[in-house]
Amino acid sequence: MAGIDKIYGTTEQWDEFHTWMKQNKPDALWGFYPRNGYEDNNDRPITNFSQEVDRWLWKNCPIDWVLTRLSEQYTDWMVPYLGMEPLEEK
């Protein structure tokens, strides 16, 4: 099943997140949009993952802005439904 939404960020954030994912969950690199063509610091979609990958990120990703984006995308009622604990409790 598809995730709720894409994760948005800057090119610099794309680089940071892609590097971390390459080292920690390379089988999910399919969810990244191409980096080419985005050389500025405007927010843009950088990934589109399934709920399974979103759930894995919630439990394993140490990058604060990724967790913040996920918490913005999933409403309060969905967080426990997906087996995720609220961000303030992490």
Buried (B, 14 or more C-beta within 10 A) or exposed (E): EEBBBBBBBBBEBBEBBBEBBEEEBEEBEEBBBEEEEBEEEEEBBBBBBBBEBBBBBBEEBEBEBBBEBBBEBBEEEEBEEBEBEEBEEE
